[in-house]
C-alpha cells in the first residue's frame, strides 16, 4: 500500500532520526533518508526544502521531552536550574546531534538560516514563565539570551560540556542584569546566598 500524508511524513522523519543517530548531521543526506524511508527524494523536498530543514525537524522530534519548570524559591536559582538542564541535555547523545547542527551552521548558510528562524523556539515559554513568576515581562528573544550564550560556548569551545562556573557567570554577569537591572541582580545573588547559608545551618543543627 502506498503511504501518503502524515503516515509518509512520519516514516521520513523516523528515517532522518535514525540517520542522525547513526551518522550525525554531517552524514545526513536526502538520498540516504529517502532510501531508508522507502520513498523518493521528491517526497522529502515537497515537505522540507533542504537537508538543513529536515535535520532540524528530525532533531526537534527526537528532543521532545517534558521539562518541569524549576521552583527553587529564587529567580537566580530557577534560571540556573534551567541553564544546567540545558547543559546536561546538550552533553547527552542527543546533544551531540545538536552540536553537530550548530557546528555545521558555520559552513551551511541554509542550516544557519533555519536555526536562526527557530532561535526563540523550544524553551522560550519556560524561561518566560520563570520570569513572569518574578514579575518580569520580556520578549522571547530576551528570555532566551542565556540559552544563546550557552549555545555559543558549545560552538566555540568544542567541548562535550560547559563548566558550571561558566553557567554561573552567564547568569550573574549577563542574564540577571539584563532582565532585572544591575541592582535587582545583586539582590537575587544575595537572596540565593542567604538561602544556601540557612540550608547549611539547618544541616549542621
N, C-alpha and C positions, 0 to 999 in steps of 0.2 A: 504494500500500500504506500502510495506517495504521501510523504508528510508535507503539511502546509502550516502556515500561520505560526501560532505560538509553539506548536509541537516541534516544528523545524527550527525555530529560533532557540528553543531550549537545547536542542541537540547541538546546534552550532556553539552556543555558549559553553556547554559542557565540554565539547571538544577543545575549545580555546582554553578553558581552565586546565584541562589535562596537559595541554601543550605548555602552558605557563609553569605548571608544577614540575614538569619533566625537564624543560629546556630554558625556562625563564623568558623574559621579554625578548632577549637577543635572538633566541631560537624560534620565536613565533612568526609564522608566515601564513598568509591566506591560503596558500596551496595545501600546506600540511593540515590546517584546520578543516578545510573542505574535504580532504581525503578521509580524515578521522571521523567527520560527521556524516560521511556517505552522501555528499551533495556536491555541487559545483561552486566555483568561485563567485559566479553571478549572484547566487543566493546570499552570499556574505555581503557583497558590495551593495545589494539592494537595501541592506539593513545598517551597514557600517561603511563609511566612505573609504576607510583605510585601516591598516593593521593597528595603528595607534588607537583609534576609536574602539576597535574590537578588543584590544588588550586592556584598555581601561574598563570597558564594560564587563569583561570576564573577571578582572580583579575585583571590581565592586561586588560582583555576585559572590565571589569566594570570601570576601572580607565582611559580609553581613553578619554582625553579631549584636546581641542585646547588651548594651553598655549601661550599667547602673550609674546614675549621676551621683557623685560623691556628696556627702554631707558631713564634713569634718567639724563644723562649728565655726569655721572662719573662711573668708574669701580666699586668703592665701593658701590655706590647706586644700580647699576644693580645686583651685586651678593647678596646684602642684600634683594633686592626685590624678587629674585628667591628663596632664602632660606626662606623668610617669606611666600611665596606662598606655598612652600612645607610643612612648618609647619602648615599652615592653612588646607591644604588637609589632612595631617596625623591626624589632630584633628577632622576631619569630620567622619560621619558614615563609609565611605569607608576607611578612615584612621584607623578606629578601626579594620577593617578586616586585613589591612596591619600590624598593631601592633600585631595582633594575629599570623600572619605568622612569624613575626620576633621573637616573644616570643617562638613560637613552635619550632623554629630552634635550640634552646638550647638543646632540648631533642630529636631532629629528624634529624639524620645525612643526610637522603635523602633530606629533605627540606633545610637544610643548604647548601648542595651541589648545589641544584637548584638556591637558592638565590645568592650564590657566582658566579655561572656561568652567572648570569644576573646582576652582581653588577654594571656594567657600562652601562646597557641598560636604556631606558626610561628617557631621560633628558640630557644625555651627550652632545648631539648635541646642545642643547640650551646653556649650560654652555660654550662649545667651541666657539659658535657664539659670546657670550658676550666677551670672552677673545680675540678672533680674532679682534673684533672691537677696542680693546685696543692695538692691535699689539702683542698679546701673543699667541704662539702656544704651546699647551701641549697635552699629550695623554688623552684619555677619562678617564682613572683611576685617573689621577691627576686633571682633570677638575671637577670630581665629589667628590673630597675629602670632601667638605663642606657637601654634602648630606650624605656621610658615617658617618660623625661626628654627624649630626642631628639624623640619624637613631640610633646611639649608645645612644644618650640622651634619646630617647623614650624607648629603651630597658632597660637601667639601671635605669632610673627614674620611669618608670611605670606610668607616669603622662599622662593625656589626651592632654597636650600641653607643649611645651618648652618655658620658659620665653624669652621675646625678648632680654633681656640683654645677655643671653647665645648665641643667634644668633649673636649679635654684637661681642662677644668675639671670636666666631668661625671665623668670617670674618676678624676681625682686628688682632687677635693674631696668627692665623694659616693659613687661606686661602690666604689672600693677601701677607703675607711674602713668602709663598710657591710659588705662581705663578708669583710674580713680584720681589721678593727680598725685604729685610727689608727697604731699602731707598725709593723705589717706593711705598711701602705700607704706609709709613708715609706721602708721598706726596699725596696719594689718600685720606687719612683721612683729611689732611689739605684742599684739594680741596673741599671735601664734606662739611666740617665745614664752609668753606668760602661761599659756595652756600646757606647753611642754614642761615648764618648771613645776606647775601644780601636779601634773601627772607623775613626775618623778618623786615629788614629796609624798604623794599618796602611796606610791610603791614602797617607799622607804619607811612609811609609818607602820 
